[in-house]
Amino acid sequence: MMIDKIRCESNLTRKMLKQKSKWFANSTKEDRLLFLAVFLAICFSFTAFFLYTKGYIRLGFSDDCAFKRNYGIPCPTCYWTTAFNLIVKGGTIKALYVQPAATISCFILIFVAFFSLLSSVLGVNFVFLPPVRLWRVGYILAVAAAIVLLGWAVTLLRALA
C-alpha cells in the first residue's frame, strides 16, 4: 500500500515535470552536475569564511590592508570580511552600511546556491537561472565589477567625509 502511494507520487512528480511550465524546464544530466558544482563551490566559499570568523584559518597575508597602508584610502575589498562577519552574526543592516557590495554579493550567492541545489536535485532549470553552460561570463563579470566599484565608491565617500 505504501509502495503504491510512493509510486503514485513519483509518477505525479514526473508528469508535472514533463508538462510545459513557464517557470522551469527539464535539465540534462550535465546541467545537474554543473549546478551541483556551483552549489558546492559557493558552500566551500562560505565554509572558508566561517572558519575564518572562528579563527581557524587566515584569509590575508597580514592583519591590515596594504592598499590602505600605502595610499591612505580603503581598497575595493576593504571591509568585506567585516560585512560577511556581520551577516553571519545576523547584522544584515549593519553589514549593508559597512560594505554594501559585500552584502549584495552575499545575498546573490545565497540565491544562486539555493536554486543551484534545487536544480541539481530536482533536475529542473528555472527560467530565472538558466543552465550553467548558458551563463554569459562576460555579463556576470561586468555586473560583479559594477557592484564592487559602487561599493568602493560608498566606502571611499565614507572614508573621505
Secondary structure, DSSP 8 states (H G I E B T S, - for coil): -HHHHHHHHHHHHHHHHHS--SSEEE--HHHHHHHHHHHHHHHHHHHHHHHHHTTSS--SSSSS-HHHHHHSS--TTTTHHHHHHHHHTT-HHHHHHH-HHHHHHHHHHHHHHHHHHHHHHH-EEETTB--GGG--HHHHHHHHHHHHHHHHHHHHHHHH-
